[in-house]
């Protein structure tokens, strides 16, 4: 180390004013106690955890795209999904940029030879059916968009109603307790013994199949699990200090339920909803598949599957297209629900 | 349990009264006199409440009435022959599904966070997400239409049961695999498993003798929901594979307004389900004594 002669300090250093110097803080407690990362709210924290889950993020993006497309195609659909055209029935897919690939250039295998179906049907060159047409000459792609939209719509409405009824029932039962709770739980017990499928089918045989009746048929049985979960959570929170404090301060029961309990169980509700959406999609598809679902010309993924299955041996793609879409939507919702559950409650994950 | 069944019977009966159409719509034109006579014959001219009473009384002795669709065939007789295939299929599916699921779950838990685990998890997610009727059609397409190794449909022996069983087994497999994995991961990190490992037992021995036994108990609770799922599945799968089971009959009877059959199948399904749930409850108490102490005798 170089020794510095105090009498011979360089001019440069001499110029620095003395009050620029301050004694070093000897106590480092403040620094040590400093919180290094900004504090996060519950939602921010969950979002941070969710972002780490690749599968969930990819599903979220996929679902975003699917929902966006299914909404936007209300206004800009490649063709009218309900317009029938007898001249154009059962055309194979034709996509302009994939002319060279068989299966995407409007040709179909007829008795061992590739035949240009579009030429046979006199379709103008600028009219393309990207995924072909069905047995009534309707554009499969447009119907797919419509079907996805309606399936999602049914699922969302059903999930929303499930929540409304389930949460209300669960909150009342859990918060009031006592005899009310006992009676309400007995009712639930009996109701849950009835197989939901049977109720759904009965409902649909009695009422005219339509979006509303399908939603109702699903809601009648599906709110039960939500009510149970909400009740269990309410019971857990009811005796916690913050609720007791609110009670002591004279808050009404309704306000306690809405302002104190509901926000604290919102994550459980969201996760449960995310699981109920794919199951609603499944049941809609299932009911439509056995012929109890929507009536034509309305399309849902289930009715598309049903129609595709009828001609499955000859035109398998009419079945595969809705089947793949349905599966992708279900997988995405399930993965996202899994991700959300882990994100909201990291303790659940081993 | 009995209340549940009675409730179901009642709901079904009164919902059926609301159904559109009469039992004779499928038949040739009938004169009003003939209809009145037929109504009298089947007791449809009496007030609804009386009909309900007769219906309940008959129900107790296992008389479900006479099918509207098949002339003069008692519904009970119609269904008895159909229970066999449905039950066989359901049993095969649940056994096959849970066995494969348990195996997948064990492997996934033993090789936690490796590609094997990812693969098993992926299979479980696929099994849970893809509807079983899509699976059924896929299997039919691959094995029956393209490879031609298995029969495409009908019910003529064991080979005919393979494809529907696999299609039905997918969701039990997925559910039990997920369940067993979570349980096993927990158990495999416990002290007694460490001890067993320290004593020099092989990984498989530890997993099966110490891990699996303790993971299996909660799996029994899963049987109830699984049975419900199977029932839903059997409705479509039986239709796709043209299996003469209850599910197929149910769909048919809905299409033909065959009220007595619809009611009978509804009650049969509910009874089966309630029965399965009761068995599960009893089994659970039998296997895990801790439950018996705290829980009362509720059915």
Interface residues (C-beta under 8 A of the other chain):
Chain A: X190 X193 X194 X195 X196 X197 X198 X199 X201 X202 X203 X205 X206 X278 X282 X285 X286 X289 X290 X291 X292 X305 X309 X312 X313 X316 X319 X323 X326 X327 X330 X331 X333 X334 X335 X350
Chain B: X1 X3 X4 X7 X8 X11 X12 X15 X18 X19 X125 X126 X128 X129 X130 X131 X133 X134 X137 X138 X141 X145 X182 X185 X186 X189 X228 X231 X232 X235 X236 X239 X240 X250 X251 X254 X255 X262 X266 X269 X270 X273 X274 X277
